[in-house]
Amino acid sequence: MRGRLDKDVGAIGCFVGVIRGVSFEGESVKYLRYEKADEAVEGLEKIALEFEKRPGIRMVMIHHVVDELYPGDDAIYVLVAGVRRAEVFRALPEIMDRVKKDVLIWKEEVTEKKRRWGHEIDH
């Protein structure tokens, strides 16, 4: 953690993204391979800092695994500490949307039948 939590923190929310074993088309997923650009870590930090400026949000931590991951493996962790649960619960999906849209991390999905990159995969 970057520091201790403020005394007014009353909620901590967590999102853990897990690798599914079935593709959007119903195929069995063998694994996903994540790759990143050099600036990906800075992109995650930028999102965290932007959300920490929101009213009621005190700390945001984002960690995305970059590796070959198998069904059931954790791919991303998002932790949000805030004054109230409403702010925390609202921030979690917004952070994930920003990560998927703005951070230079790509995934390749490998199923029993084919390989395809993230822009070809419906999330």
trRosetta pair geometry for C-beta under 8 A, 3 or more apart (Angstrom, degrees):
i j d omega theta_ij theta_ji phi_ij phi_ji
1 4 7.6 87 119 -80 133 29
1 59 7.4 16 -156 180 103 151
1 61 7.1 -83 -114 -68 67 143
2 59 7.0 -172 44 -141 109 115
2 61 7.7 -175 -10 -86 98 103
3 59 7.7 -153 59 -101 84 131
5 9 4.5 -60 171 16 119 153
5 58 6.5 77 -154 118 77 140
5 59 6.5 -98 -109 2 77 138
5 81 5.6 -115 -124 176 114 157
6 9 5.3 123 66 -30 76 94
6 58 4.8 -127 19 -144 118 142
8 58 7.4 164 75 -70 88 140
8 83 5.2 -15 138 -115 103 94
9 12 7.1 37 169 -58 119 87
9 58 5.3 -95 -84 35 103 155
9 59 7.7 -14 -98 14 138 104
9 81 5.0 -13 -140 171 133 107
9 82 6.7 123 -135 86 77 11
9 83 6.6 -95 -110 -90 36 39
10 82 7.5 -43 51 103 70 59
10 83 5.7 29 20 176 100 40
10 84 5.8 8 69 -90 121 44
10 85 7.4 -83 109 -35 94 71
11 81 7.3 163 92 -152 52 48
11 82 5.4 -18 68 66 98 82
11 83 7.4 12 24 93 94 22
11 84 5.9 37 3 168 129 19
11 85 4.1 174 -111 -77 158 63
11 87 7.6 145 63 57 130 84
11 88 4.5 -132 115 -3 121 149
12 79 6.6 -6 -175 -171 99 94
12 80 7.0 166 -154 85 52 47
12 81 4.8 -16 -102 -100 84 76
12 82 7.8 154 -88 20 40 62
12 88 7.0 -164 -134 -137 13 150
13 79 7.4 163 85 -153 48 47
13 80 4.9 -8 57 58 94 97
13 82 7.7 -5 6 17 101 107
13 85 7.1 109 -58 -144 113 73
13 88 4.0 145 -5 157 121 114
13 89 5.9 167 -92 -75 159 54
13 91 7.5 145 59 63 133 98
13 92 5.4 -93 123 -57 131 127
14 77 7.1 -28 -162 -163 96 84
14 78 7.0 152 -156 83 47 57
14 79 5.3 -10 -103 -102 79 72
14 80 7.8 -170 -73 23 37 68
15 76 7.5 -4 111 109 95 97
15 77 7.4 155 83 -156 59 37
15 78 4.3 4 51 53 101 106
15 92 4.8 136 -37 -166 125 115
15 93 7.9 141 -84 -70 154 50
15 95 7.7 171 30 73 140 117
15 96 6.4 -83 119 -58 162 123
16 74 5.5 -55 -174 -132 107 110
16 76 7.3 168 -154 85 41 55
16 77 5.7 -4 -106 -104 74 70
17 74 7.1 104 75 -163 54 64
17 75 4.6 -58 101 64 103 99
17 76 4.0 27 32 45 120 96
17 77 7.9 -128 20 -59 77 34
17 96 7.4 137 -63 -128 123 121
18 72 6.5 -18 -176 -147 111 24
18 73 7.0 158 -153 82 68 33
18 74 5.9 -45 -99 -101 69 51
18 75 6.8 162 -110 6 15 90
19 29 7.1 -145 166 116 99 143
19 31 7.6 -6 -178 -147 153 51
19 32 5.5 -155 -127 14 120 120
19 69 4.9 178 -50 128 145 111
19 70 6.3 155 87 108 151 21
19 71 5.2 -129 112 -109 100 34
19 72 6.4 -34 65 27 91 28
19 73 4.9 22 15 53 123 81
19 74 7.9 -116 -6 -63 83 7
19 75 5.8 111 -54 -43 81 114
20 23 7.6 144 99 -81 114 28
20 29 6.3 95 99 15 69 148
20 71 6.5 -27 137 -127 22 92
21 28 6.7 -20 162 -150 82 68
21 29 5.4 -155 -159 46 32 98
21 71 3.4 52 -84 -138 84 151
21 72 7.1 21 -54 -32 107 79
22 26 6.0 -15 -177 -141 110 37
22 27 7.0 149 -158 71 61 34
22 28 6.6 -39 -104 -102 62 41
22 29 6.3 -128 -64 -6 10 98
23 26 6.7 -43 69 29 76 17
23 27 4.3 4 30 53 121 88
23 28 7.7 -23 -3 36 90 9
23 29 5.5 132 -52 -65 79 96
23 109 6.3 108 -108 162 112 142
23 111 5.3 -43 -30 -82 137 134
23 121 7.6 -106 -152 -137 100 100
24 121 6.8 151 -4 -168 125 71
24 122 4.5 94 -116 61 170 101
27 111 4.0 38 127 -169 130 147
27 112 6.0 -146 -177 33 103 91
27 113 5.8 -97 -138 21 142 111
27 114 7.8 5 152 33 175 88
28 111 6.2 127 76 -160 50 86
28 112 5.0 46 62 -23 101 116
29 32 7.0 -6 179 -46 127 84
29 71 5.7 129 81 -65 106 107
29 109 6.3 -67 -130 -166 108 98
29 110 7.2 97 -163 77 68 52
29 111 5.5 -58 -102 -99 48 76
30 70 7.7 -59 154 -126 47 83
30 110 4.7 -55 59 109 110 97
30 111 6.3 155 -2 -130 86 19
30 112 6.6 132 -45 -64 103 53
31 68 5.4 22 160 179 140 91
31 69 6.3 156 -164 79 87 38
31 70 5.0 -46 -105 -92 91 64
31 71 7.8 -111 -95 -20 49 66
31 110 5.4 6 59 53 71 112
32 68 7.5 169 87 -154 42 50
32 69 5.2 -16 62 62 90 93
32 75 7.3 -7 78 -98 139 133
32 107 5.1 -9 -176 -169 113 114
32 108 6.7 154 -161 75 59 49
32 109 5.5 -23 -105 -101 84 61
32 110 7.2 -177 -88 17 33 77
33 67 7.7 -95 -142 132 59 29
33 68 5.0 -19 -102 -102 81 74
33 69 7.7 166 -89 18 31 69
33 107 6.8 150 75 -156 45 59
33 108 4.4 -7 55 53 99 103
33 110 7.1 50 -10 -15 99 113
34 64 7.2 -144 171 155 155 103
34 65 6.6 115 46 104 148 67
34 66 4.7 -120 108 -130 108 54
34 67 6.3 14 49 33 98 37
34 68 8.0 -168 21 -78 67 29
34 69 6.8 25 -5 0 106 114
34 75 6.9 136 -45 -152 144 104
34 105 5.9 0 -170 179 106 103
34 106 7.1 155 -152 81 56 43
34 107 5.1 -26 -95 -97 70 81
35 66 6.5 77 -122 -162 21 106
35 105 7.3 167 85 -156 39 57
35 106 5.2 -15 61 60 89 94
35 107 7.8 170 19 -85 67 33
35 108 7.6 37 -3 -10 105 101
36 40 3.8 -66 -172 -3 118 160
36 41 7.8 77 152 -35 148 71
36 64 7.6 130 -80 97 134 122
36 66 4.8 -68 -10 -108 116 145
36 104 6.3 104 -162 107 66 77
36 105 4.7 -20 -99 -104 89 76
36 106 7.5 176 -83 18 38 69
37 40 5.2 134 59 -40 68 91
37 104 3.6 -11 19 118 121 137
37 105 7.8 -115 14 -67 73 44
39 42 4.9 -54 -165 45 72 117
39 43 6.0 82 135 -31 83 97
39 104 6.2 60 72 33 87 131
40 43 5.4 -53 -151 32 34 117
40 44 6.7 35 153 -18 66 100
40 64 7.4 -90 158 62 121 131
40 66 7.6 101 95 -68 157 139
40 103 5.5 73 -148 179 78 94
40 104 5.0 -116 -81 69 86 79
40 105 5.2 91 -140 -61 136 86
41 44 5.8 -50 -153 33 35 111
41 45 6.5 33 150 -16 65 106
42 45 5.5 -54 -147 40 35 113
42 46 6.2 42 152 -26 66 103
43 46 5.6 -49 -146 30 31 114
43 47 6.7 31 155 -17 62 102
43 102 6.1 -175 -169 127 117 90
43 103 4.1 152 119 -116 135 79
43 104 6.3 144 -15 13 157 77
44 47 5.9 -55 -154 34 32 110
44 48 6.4 33 150 -19 65 107
44 62 4.5 -145 -171 92 106 120
44 63 7.6 88 174 -90 155 27
44 64 6.5 -152 -86 1 140 107
44 99 6.9 32 -108 -117 80 100
44 103 5.9 46 -62 -115 71 141
45 48 5.5 -54 -148 36 34 114
45 49 6.2 31 156 -17 67 107
45 62 7.9 -149 -69 51 36 106
46 49 5.9 -57 -147 38 29 108
46 50 6.4 31 154 -21 64 106
47 50 5.7 -55 -149 35 30 113
47 51 6.5 23 157 -13 65 107
47 60 7.6 -106 119 125 76 142
47 62 6.5 14 80 1 117 158
47 95 6.2 114 155 -146 122 81
47 98 5.0 150 -130 120 127 133
47 99 6.4 -91 7 -72 177 72
47 102 6.9 146 -71 76 116 133
47 103 7.2 -58 -21 -58 135 112
48 51 6.1 -63 -151 39 28 105
48 52 6.3 31 152 -24 65 109
48 60 4.0 -168 -148 96 77 106
48 61 6.5 44 -128 -94 137 23
48 62 5.4 -146 -65 5 109 105
48 95 8.0 47 -87 -138 56 123
49 52 5.5 -52 -146 32 33 116
49 53 7.1 38 154 -24 61 100
49 60 7.8 -132 -44 56 24 115
50 53 6.0 -57 -165 24 34 112
50 54 7.9 45 141 -32 60 93
51 54 5.6 -32 -166 2 50 118
51 57 5.5 -91 152 146 79 163
51 60 4.6 63 81 -40 122 159
51 80 7.2 -75 141 -119 137 112
51 91 5.6 100 -162 -154 127 122
51 94 7.6 146 -106 99 119 114
51 95 6.0 -12 -64 -87 157 105
52 57 5.6 -132 -121 118 34 106
52 58 7.0 5 -144 160 84 15
52 59 6.4 21 -112 -109 111 27
52 60 5.4 -130 -57 10 87 101
53 57 7.7 7 50 70 24 114
54 57 4.4 49 68 17 97 124
54 87 7.1 170 121 -165 117 114
54 91 7.0 176 61 -94 154 119
55 87 7.2 -122 103 -116 67 139
56 82 5.0 38 148 -171 80 112
56 83 4.4 -98 -145 31 74 110
56 84 5.9 -47 -157 30 125 87
56 86 7.8 -32 162 78 159 85
56 87 3.5 -162 118 -71 131 167
57 60 6.6 8 173 -47 121 104
57 80 6.5 -55 -139 -168 103 103
57 81 7.6 107 -164 82 60 51
57 82 4.8 -43 -105 -99 48 104
57 83 7.9 -85 -53 1 23 81
57 87 5.7 -145 -60 152 75 122
57 88 7.5 139 -106 -84 80 58
57 91 5.9 102 -97 -75 130 156
58 81 4.9 -59 68 106 101 97
58 82 5.8 165 7 -104 84 38
58 83 6.9 115 -33 -44 109 69
59 79 7.6 -13 115 115 95 97
59 80 7.4 165 89 -154 57 38
59 81 4.2 19 50 42 96 115
60 78 7.5 -18 -167 -168 89 84
60 79 7.1 161 -154 87 42 60
60 80 5.3 -1 -107 -107 79 74
60 81 7.7 -144 -65 26 42 70
60 91 7.3 -120 -99 157 120 139
60 95 6.8 -172 -158 -107 132 144
61 77 7.5 -15 114 117 95 99
61 78 7.4 163 86 -153 57 39
61 79 4.4 4 53 53 101 105
62 76 7.3 -12 -168 -171 83 100
62 77 7.2 167 -151 89 38 61
62 78 5.3 1 -107 -108 79 77
62 79 7.9 -156 -68 27 43 65
62 95 6.8 -156 -85 171 125 125
62 99 6.6 -168 -164 -89 144 129
63 76 6.9 168 89 -153 53 55
63 77 4.7 6 54 52 97 102
64 75 6.9 -1 -154 153 73 72
64 76 4.7 -12 -108 -106 73 93
64 99 7.0 160 -65 -170 132 131
64 103 7.3 148 -6 127 157 151
64 105 5.7 -60 132 -95 154 169
65 69 6.3 96 104 -70 130 131
65 73 7.6 -104 81 148 161 111
65 74 6.6 113 -14 106 139 75
65 75 5.4 -119 44 -149 106 41
65 76 6.9 -129 11 -68 77 47
66 105 6.7 -123 -93 -136 102 109
69 73 4.1 -145 -166 85 96 141
69 74 7.9 -111 -147 71 135 31
69 75 5.7 152 100 -89 176 89
70 73 5.2 96 54 -17 59 119
74 77 6.8 26 168 -56 127 91
76 96 7.7 124 110 -118 147 92
76 99 7.1 118 -153 140 154 161
78 92 6.1 136 107 -140 130 78
78 95 5.3 147 -155 104 145 138
78 96 6.5 -110 -19 -65 158 84
78 99 7.8 -127 -77 -29 127 147
80 88 4.8 160 106 -144 113 80
80 91 4.9 155 -139 89 162 131
80 92 5.9 -128 6 -70 137 77
80 95 7.1 -170 -64 -19 124 150
81 88 7.3 -19 -142 -104 12 117
82 85 7.6 146 76 -89 111 20
82 87 4.3 -149 170 89 154 114
82 88 4.2 -160 29 -61 124 88
82 91 7.1 150 -47 5 142 140
83 87 6.4 48 47 29 82 142
84 87 5.4 94 65 9 80 98
84 88 7.2 -151 101 -2 43 94
85 88 5.3 -62 -146 44 40 114
85 89 5.7 35 161 -19 77 108
86 89 6.2 -55 -140 39 25 105
86 90 6.2 24 159 -18 61 112
87 90 5.9 -59 -146 38 27 112
87 91 6.3 27 156 -23 63 111
88 91 5.9 -60 -150 32 27 111
88 92 7.0 36 157 -33 62 99
89 92 6.2 -42 -152 13 33 114
90 93 7.8 -72 -173 38 32 91
90 94 6.8 18 148 -8 66 123
91 94 5.6 -75 -151 47 37 112
91 95 5.8 39 158 -27 77 107
92 95 5.9 -56 -149 31 25 110
92 96 6.7 21 157 -14 61 105
93 96 5.5 -53 -148 38 39 112
93 97 6.3 43 153 -23 68 102
94 97 5.7 -51 -149 33 32 113
94 98 6.5 32 152 -17 64 105
95 98 5.7 -57 -152 37 32 111
95 99 6.3 35 152 -22 67 104
96 99 5.6 -50 -145 33 34 113
96 100 6.4 31 158 -15 66 105
97 100 6.0 -58 -150 39 29 108
97 101 6.1 16 157 -11 65 116
98 101 5.8 -65 -141 45 28 105
98 102 5.3 -20 179 19 70 122
98 103 7.7 72 132 -21 69 96
99 102 7.0 -70 -115 51 15 83
99 103 5.0 -19 -158 11 59 129
99 105 7.7 -11 171 33 90 126
100 103 7.6 0 -47 37 10 93
100 123 6.7 -106 -143 35 146 171
106 117 6.3 -13 177 -166 115 105
106 118 5.2 -142 -157 7 69 129
107 117 7.3 144 87 -161 45 56
107 118 4.5 93 49 -70 76 106
107 121 7.1 -50 88 31 107 151
108 115 6.1 5 177 -174 107 98
108 116 7.1 173 -153 89 66 28
108 117 5.3 -36 -99 -100 74 62
108 118 7.4 -75 -67 -31 37 72
109 115 7.2 166 84 -152 50 49
109 116 5.6 -12 55 62 94 78
109 117 7.9 167 14 -102 74 13
109 118 7.8 116 -18 -79 94 50
109 121 5.3 108 -4 -89 136 138
110 114 7.9 -143 -142 108 47 38
110 115 5.1 -9 -104 -104 76 84
111 114 5.7 15 51 50 101 62
111 115 7.8 -170 24 -76 66 39
116 120 4.0 -101 174 89 119 135
116 121 6.0 148 105 -57 111 86
117 120 5.6 87 61 15 60 104
117 121 7.4 -125 115 -11 29 100
118 121 5.4 -63 -140 34 36 111
